């Protein structure tokens, strides 16, 4: 089963997560989500798998968050659409395998997704 990683190569946690996977023999499908944002449907599915609401997957320190999200009452669909339009606010990295997903903060948290029976 394919392991997919939403990755930002400029992020130290994202690089550490990728290195951790590679050290364990996993070569994930890399999606540099700042260059190729997920579709609204894909991001919605990732949120569902994670069991999170959009605001739980946002980087609240980003200026785009303050400009487009902070203090606004957005529906789930509106928040997802804005996250796709401004992918810098999406927390990273995210690792997905089948119907399991985790945010790599800390990087070791993705190991349960990739190796669920260990």
CORZILIN-V787230 format. One record per residue. N is the residue number from 1. BURIAL is b if it has 24 or more other C-alpha atoms within 12 Angstrom, else e. Layout:
n->N burial->BURIAL
n->N burial->BURIAL
This chain:
n->1 burial->e
n->2 burial->e
n->3 burial->b
n->4 burial->b
n->5 burial->b
n->6 burial->b
n->7 burial->b
n->8 burial->b
n->9 burial->e
n->10 burial->e
n->11 burial->e
n->12 burial->e
n->13 burial->b
n->14 burial->b
n->15 burial->b
n->16 burial->b
n->17 burial->b
n->18 burial->b
n->19 burial->e
n->20 burial->b
n->21 burial->b
n->22 burial->e
n->23 burial->e
n->24 burial->e
n->25 burial->e
n->26 burial->b
n->27 burial->e
n->28 burial->b
n->29 burial->e
n->30 burial->b
n->31 burial->b
n->32 burial->b
n->33 burial->b
n->34 burial->b
n->35 burial->e
n->36 burial->e
n->37 burial->b
n->38 burial->b
n->39 burial->e
n->40 burial->e
n->41 burial->e
n->42 burial->e
n->43 burial->b
n->44 burial->b
n->45 burial->e
n->46 burial->b
n->47 burial->b
n->48 burial->e
n->49 burial->e
n->50 burial->b
n->51 burial->e
n->52 burial->e
n->53 burial->e
n->54 burial->b
n->55 burial->b
n->56 burial->e
n->57 burial->b
n->58 burial->b
n->59 burial->e
n->60 burial->e
n->61 burial->e
n->62 burial->e
n->63 burial->e
n->64 burial->e
n->65 burial->b
n->66 burial->e
n->67 burial->e
n->68 burial->b
n->69 burial->b
n->70 burial->e
n->71 burial->e
n->72 burial->e
n->73 burial->e
n->74 burial->e
n->75 burial->e
n->76 burial->e
n->77 burial->e
n->78 burial->e
n->79 burial->b
n->80 burial->b
n->81 burial->b
n->82 burial->b
n->83 burial->b
n->84 burial->b
n->85 burial->b
n->86 burial->b
n->87 burial->b
n->88 burial->b
n->89 burial->b
n->90 burial->b
n->91 burial->b
n->92 burial->b
n->93 burial->b
n->94 burial->b
n->95 burial->b
n->96 burial->b
n->97 burial->b
n->98 burial->e
n->99 burial->e
n->100 burial->b
n->101 burial->b
n->102 burial->b
n->103 burial->b
n->104 burial->b
n->105 burial->e
n->106 burial->e
n->107 burial->b
n->108 burial->b
n->109 burial->b
n->110 burial->b
n->111 burial->b
n->112 burial->e
n->113 burial->b
n->114 burial->b
n->115 burial->e
n->116 burial->e
n->117 burial->e
n->118 burial->e
